Amino acid sequence: MTVVHRPTPPDSTAAAPDEADALLSVRDLRVDHATRSGRHRAVDGVDLDLFPGEVLALVGESGSGKSTTARAILGLSGRARVGGRILLHGSGGTRTDVLTATERRLRQVRGGEIGFVPQDPAAALNPVQRVGAQVAEAVRLHHRTDRAGARTNAVRLLGEAGLPDPARIALRLPHELSGGMRQRVLVAMALAGGPRLLVADEPTSALDATVQHRLLDHLDHLRSEQNLSMLLITHDLGVAADRAHRIAVMSAGRIVEQGPADAVLHRPGHTYTRALLEAAPGLDDPTGADAPRTDPNANDGPPLVRVENLIKDYGGPEPAVAGVDLTLERGRTYALVGESGSGKTTTARTVIGLTRPTSGSVLFDGVDLTSLRGSRLRRMRRRFQVVYQDPYASLDPRTGAAASVAEPLRAFRVGDRAWRRARAVELLDRVGLHASTADRRPGELSGGQLQRVAIARALALEPDLVVCDEPVSALDVRVQARILDLLAELQRDLGVAYLFISHDLAVVRRVAHRVGVMHRGRIVEEADVRTLFAAPEHEHTHELLAAVPGRARAHREIPV
Amino acid sequence: MGRHAHAVARRTRPAGFGTAGPGTGTVTRYVLRRLFQALLVLWAAYTATFALLYLLPSDPVSLMLRGGGEESFATPEQEAELRERWGFDQPPAIQYLTMLGLALTGDLGTSLTTGQPVVAALAEALPPTAQLAGAALVTAVLLGGGVAVAATYTRSPLLARFLTALPPVGVAMPTFWVGLVLVQVVSFQWGLLTALGGETSAAGLVLPALTLSLPVAALIAQVLSDGLRAELARPHTTTARAKGASRARVHLAHALSGGVLPTLTLVGVVTGELLAGAVVVETVFSRPGIGRITATAVEAQDLPLVQGVVLLAAVVFVLANLLVDLLLPLLDPRVRIGARRPGGAAA
């Protein structure tokens, strides 16, 4: 029952502290975006209070208005129409309403009083400026200092953000750093102006679980050291449960529930909160590994894929894949877990012949793929397909859903045009998409719908194996749960095997039969899913398990 | 907050983290390799024009003698003598090799119409054209850049729409028409900036340079405003705003630093465009220069001169693009000189 990462709230007994003590109080915030079809209300009457030293998590799915709220607090709503009040209480009893403040005052507020940690560290840094210069710019915008002073300060901030050898890192360009390092640069930048409040918009959702864990720990540490308040925006209830004193749940532009973290998690009052909680793939999930898993196709005949001593060396300091053995049975799911860079994707690409291994063999249904070339390899390709992480990137934005699904059929000259179209619509129906979506383009579909299209496309040629490369990590939790259910159902009905790549153990627990934990190009532990979660052996597995958000919650009980 | 404004004006990079560029040896090797490639390009251009011009059905001597479709006064014997003198009686392969050999020593032959050596003719015509094209390029960059920055910076939707509509208009207007209208209105009606008569004075340069710059400025405005808009839509500009940077600073220091890159590449390409435009502009404004030479040489089918002009254009084109490629790493440190691909190790 130990709650590891939850800092004690500054005043845990007070039910509703006075607004006058608040650092930030948002009242009746309304944000309207102008769209072609008229105005769209993204935020509809939001009230929030944030007290000194407090962490408030704003939880909701994409499109719920969380990020719009964050932008409004920074006075960065752009062309949107904003109403209500956003009061920032200064240390000397001063009050600033962000919505009516002058641009000049807002420039002091941004960075100087409110630090902003954006999501997607890959895109949030200027790609053509050295990261040290970008931090130094933030320093100079808020402190009177010369260039050398700003530089020294920037290096110190980078060090405080937990970057090793900050003086050297300062000279790097963003693309030369890993995702976790970039996010630390953004943290350094947010703290450069000496703010009292941090607004963190999904600060870690683009990162691996272990990196995410370390970064959030560090953020907690910095926050308590400098007595900062934090508005943490996240779609991940696990993260909110671990890190926040209070949680506000947002849906369709409104706050549907707000209260102390424990109360919201244990006694959810709103049906939407319940739905979110049920969908969250925590480690206590009743639909997880302990649920009986029917696999009628399992264990009859030889394995579908047998990988032996696979090595792929790109010429780096160590090979990307350094001797992997794995066996995938027909109709079952083998999950490869590990951090990014551990060699999961390279292994999977080799299994389906997209990458040639340096050495080792890949037997697909008894045929060595590494020896196949040209048309014989192409013929084998009918039998394995891929579903990628980002459906926005893996589907042609100018092609309708049915045409995308029919593309593999066209490539292998299966049937005529009309037949392929009929088959595509049937497949879309199979993955739960109505015929009316058949001609929609990716821009007109949601992330979950797009991933369904990608799954339908992968199934078009009735393959024996589908490689799923992080198929749900770009999706909201509730959508995640539905896609995982769909994958399981399709496996039951069609007997397809999955090679499932993920960094998220909670997701893996839900779908896999067998799990291989990858670390630095090797499988360091392999076991049946139940065994792995019940008695993990390798220390890296322990580390991955500890990083799963929502551990704090997992140790408590949720009344359903 | 005034200090932000001058910080913007002072430099694009916010604070001095020096560039960890490649060593001078790498740059020298890169430039040498590019110059060698340039020689190949020149050779290819020379050979292609030779093939095109010399293998045409008619022959230079008869063209020269019957210029304008009149009867030739020369006897067939005299014609044959002329052919022999210029070497046109030789098989094409021999002609080609002889001329290539001479070209390598810097002799591009003699103009068939004036008898002047081609190199001398080009050297004489180059300064006024260089002046014109240079002025036009500077104007185009300032004008196009200004329109692009203003169109993306303004908060007035009306002004933004107006400025955004300018580039397509600028591209669509034919150069000769713009030139004639400018002469008509500015010189004749207002009596300003007398432009005709081959004046190479500064005042005489204004109208031709403006005329020549308009289509190029329109292209630059189009590409740069697209680049700026794309950068401004990227999350990193929001990050900069959230740091407390002013709109102007975000626009000039952050959006421009990335958004200008496609425009830089474009400028290398349009330099060739300027030479082509000079043909029309120099004719309209009766200025001496490469454009005029080109026009007359083509009209008279003065093949050695045409070939000289083509070579000169190739040289300008190659040098402009080399310059752009050398400038690019200064603006985009992700690009390393001599690297085989972005982010890769230096060759």
Chai-1 contact restraints between the chains, C-beta under 6 A:
chainA,res_idxA,chainB,res_idxB,connection_type,confidence,min_distance_angstrom,max_distance_angstrom,comment,restraint_id
A,L74,B,A242,contact,1.0,0.0,6.0,A-B,restraint_1
A,L76,B,R241,contact,1.0,0.0,6.0,A-B,restraint_2
A,R104,B,M1,contact,1.0,0.0,6.0,A-B,restraint_3
A,R107,B,G244,contact,1.0,0.0,6.0,A-B,restraint_4
A,R110,B,A242,contact,1.0,0.0,6.0,A-B,restraint_5
A,R110,B,G244,contact,1.0,0.0,6.0,A-B,restraint_6
A,G111,B,K243,contact,1.0,0.0,6.0,A-B,restraint_7
A,G111,B,G244,contact,1.0,0.0,6.0,A-B,restraint_8
A,G112,B,G244,contact,1.0,0.0,6.0,A-B,restraint_9
A,F116,B,A242,contact,1.0,0.0,6.0,A-B,restraint_10
A,P118,B,P235,contact,1.0,0.0,6.0,A-B,restraint_11
A,P118,B,T239,contact,1.0,0.0,6.0,A-B,restraint_12
A,A123,B,P235,contact,1.0,0.0,6.0,A-B,restraint_13
A,A124,B,P235,contact,1.0,0.0,6.0,A-B,restraint_14
A,A124,B,H236,contact,1.0,0.0,6.0,A-B,restraint_15
A,A124,B,T239,contact,1.0,0.0,6.0,A-B,restraint_16
A,L125,B,H236,contact,1.0,0.0,6.0,A-B,restraint_17
A,N126,B,H236,contact,1.0,0.0,6.0,A-B,restraint_18
A,N126,B,H254,contact,1.0,0.0,6.0,A-B,restraint_19
A,V128,B,S257,contact,1.0,0.0,6.0,A-B,restraint_20
A,V128,B,G258,contact,1.0,0.0,6.0,A-B,restraint_21
A,V128,B,D332,contact,1.0,0.0,6.0,A-B,restraint_22
A,R130,B,F17,contact,1.0,0.0,6.0,A-B,restraint_23
A,G132,B,F17,contact,1.0,0.0,6.0,A-B,restraint_24
A,A133,B,R13,contact,1.0,0.0,6.0,A-B,restraint_25
A,A133,B,P14,contact,1.0,0.0,6.0,A-B,restraint_26
A,A133,B,A15,contact,1.0,0.0,6.0,A-B,restraint_27
A,A133,B,F17,contact,1.0,0.0,6.0,A-B,restraint_28
A,A136,B,A15,contact,1.0,0.0,6.0,A-B,restraint_29
A,E137,B,P14,contact,1.0,0.0,6.0,A-B,restraint_30
A,A138,B,K243,contact,1.0,0.0,6.0,A-B,restraint_31
A,L141,B,K243,contact,1.0,0.0,6.0,A-B,restraint_32
A,L141,B,G244,contact,1.0,0.0,6.0,A-B,restraint_33
A,L141,B,A245,contact,1.0,0.0,6.0,A-B,restraint_34
A,R147,B,A15,contact,1.0,0.0,6.0,A-B,restraint_35
A,R147,B,G16,contact,1.0,0.0,6.0,A-B,restraint_36
A,A150,B,A15,contact,1.0,0.0,6.0,A-B,restraint_37
A,R151,B,A15,contact,1.0,0.0,6.0,A-B,restraint_38
A,A170,B,F17,contact,1.0,0.0,6.0,A-B,restraint_39
A,L171,B,F17,contact,1.0,0.0,6.0,A-B,restraint_40
A,L171,B,A20,contact,1.0,0.0,6.0,A-B,restraint_41
A,L173,B,P333,contact,1.0,0.0,6.0,A-B,restraint_42
A,L173,B,R334,contact,1.0,0.0,6.0,A-B,restraint_43
